[in-house]
Amino acid sequence: MEKKNKFRDYRMVGLSVKAVVSAVPVAAVYVMAYLFLSSLSGAVTGLLLEKLTNAVLLKEQVYIVYIVVYVSFFVLLQLAGFAYAIAMNTFVFEKVSDELNRRLADAMVRIEYFDLEKKEKLDAIYRARECIEDERIPGCFMQTVMLAGTIVALVSSFFVAGSWNMMIPVILVLFFLPEMLIRKKAVKAEQTEKEKTVTLEREKEDLWASFFRKEAAKEIKVFQTGNWLIELWREKSVHLLFREWRIKKTAIDRLMWAQLLRVVGLLACFGLLSAACLEQKILAGALAGALSLLPAIQETLSELGERSWNLQKSLPYTECYFNITEGSRKKKSAVLTLNDRIVGTDVVFTYDGEQGRNVLDGVSFEIRRGQKVALVGENGAGKTTLIKCLLGLYPLKSGSISYDKVLVSAERDCDYSNISVMPHEFGRYCLTVAENIGFDDADSVHPEKLSLENWFLGKEYGGQELSGGQWQRVALYRCLHKDAEFYVLDEPTAYLDPSHEAEAVAEILEQLKDKTVLIITHRIGICRLMDQVIVMDKNHKIAGTGSHEELSQTCPVYQKLYESQAERYR
């Protein structure tokens, strides 16, 4: 398991570096070159101070050369630092983050719809978004490059310090080990805690977002729930902060003792060098160099651990990001045509895998080309679920659905170019009315047919606001605007008075007279206009199939539904 985790970590680091280098190759190479050069500064400083001090003490003219080299090196480093700051901030962080956002959006377009109803997947998506918002992947790249630079700095510094006394690198490392182990344990505890609390974090963020949602604002005022919601959010925040602080406090208490050990190690090294200087085994210049180099080595050791642990903390987020983006690759596409019929055979579906309760239980049906079909049933019968299975949005537990003998399969993407849908919960975009209907084909849309101006929608962006009924007209026109073979409409008359729905449905059917139409509805009166009616019962099965007249005589479930609404149509 440990080897598997290590391989996963190395893979995440590799993918992060690849993502940055592929997005901004020149800036990435420059950043790496600069950090490599700056990593040598500690060793160069220590070495030059030793040479310079000895040259001054021995009254050698070469000390001028050392001064020139010393100043030139740091002037060059300073000038390169300006370009480094631009390359890092503008390109490695900002430009790369834009590209990562684009890739995540592209992945979300391709993600399996059913995955969006799984807690584990939603947790992963939340972390993937956090990964971008917190700049974890550019940060991972920077930490990796800095980590490599830190190793170079340590090797070069140990080489210089070892030339004075071979025991110095050993002492510094030994007295640093307790700090390294404490930090490693703290990072592991923090990661475990994050995994446990990611759902709580999502709940807290969703609760916080409700204060800024227009839909929630009305209810907060009417039900006077503002203070209660604030207190609930505060309780969740305090609970999460307490859990995080408890882990950090334990680490801080232990690190205090580790810091004292570092000081003892540093004093021991200075003691060794002072003794060697008194015994004239080394010149006084070594002490001057050590005053600069040894504390720098300790800081570098600390940075080595810090960067390793920061890198480790980012990896779970980068893993979620790459799992989402790499795991949403395009699959082979199946074109869903309707030249003959759609056939469902013994369709079984469950939300909870093999052990879950069947939401569809042995459902069979047939829709012929050109038919006008209504799908009705009791609340909770599974009508909307059946539509999602019909469209290939949900994977079947067993059974099959086919369009002209082409099976809908979870192994393939569906090409919906021949299908148009008006879902019950439709999208409301902060675009113009025409763009809400036609998207990239907005120029061919005429909103005046809906008695609407081509407003920009969304008051929060200076636009207009539509009523629920107006939005439903937009969603209906969006569905009808697409030239397709098969139209699926979920409750298209939900906002209409029952006395007007028959006329509205008749207009829809007239517009789609040469098309195949499936309407999901609770309004039984619509069924009199349809060629076929499919009835579902509370046991998630098909209770009957036929015309309105046939079902009125033969299907008890349909009879009960019709009688419960009969007053509306008399």
TAVENBEL-V836888 format. One record per helix or strand of 3 or more residues. SS is the DSSP state (H for helix, E for strand). FROM is the first residue (numbers start at 1). TO is the last residue. If there is no record, write none. Layout:
ss: <SS:SS>
from: <FROM:FROM>
to: <TO:TO>
//
This chain:
ss: <H:H:H:H:H:H:H:H:H:H:H:E:E:H:E:E:H:E:E:E:H:H:H:H:E:H:E:H:E:E:H:H>
from: <2:25:41:63:113:119:136:167:214:226:284:333:341:353:358:372:383:398:413:419:433:447:459:468:486:498:516:524:532:542:548:556>
to: <23:39:57:110:117:133:164:210:223:278:326:335:350:355:368:377:390:403:415:422:444:450:461:481:490:511:520:529:536:546:554:569>
//
